[in-house]
Structures are given as structure tokens and as C-alpha cells.
Amino acid sequence: MLIALIAHDSKKELMTQFCIAYCGILSHHTLCATGTTGKLVEDATGLPIIKYLSGSQGGAQQIGARISCNEIDLLLMFRDPLNPKPYEPNEHDLLRLCDVHNIPVATNIATAESLVRGLERGDLDWRELVK
């Protein structure tokens, strides 16, 4: 599966720690991320990550384009709903794309843990169900 990672500035450390904790599961999948998030996670985990532009320069839109083309299988987007910054990715557009294309998405660590544990068990073979 191709898993996309996006994190608002205040959630980048949480995303990094999450990926360290679930490195064993994530290592069986292909990862892509916005630039800064991807670099932080790659440096901390050693996992290879396809890195797009940073979120403020269009990386989230690049990931959105891949979602539109049904190339992303899962989105982990740790956002800060209480303190969004104007240059951070617009999560509403990404959430809409995930809904349109039936892509599982987690916007917080609790949901991300459920999805990643589901990956480990093989519960997320949902593309077979929607053919």
C-alpha cells in the first residue's frame, strides 16, 4: 500500500514518534510525505520516503493529485485544529478527496493507530470490496 504522511508544524514530532513506534508495520509499505515531514520521519526511522514539496509550497496538493488518481491507499494527516497556520495544508480539500475516492484517513493518533494495526492484520484490503 502507498501511505501518505502529512503533519502540521505542531504535530511533526508526534508524526515522527508515531512512525518510530510503528516502523515495523510501515516498513512493509511504500511511504510518501510532504517535504519537511518526510525528511523528519526518514531521518528518525531510516524508512525510505518519497518526498514532495513542503506543505506550504504545494506538497499537500501533490498528494491530493495522487489521491485523485487513486494512487494513495491511506492518508495519515496529523493536524492541529486549534492552532492552524495560514501556510499549512488545507485539510478540508484533502478530506473531501479522500471521501470522494474512498481513501481511509486519520487526522489524529488514535485513528492512525487503529488504521495501522488494521494494516498489520490485513483488514484494509478494502479496494477489493469496492471494485
Helices and strands as residue ranges (DSSP letters): E 2-7, G 9-11, H 12-21, H 23-26, E 30-33, H 35-45, E 49-51, G 55-57, H 59-68, E 74-78, H 91-100, E 105-106, H 109-121, G 126-128
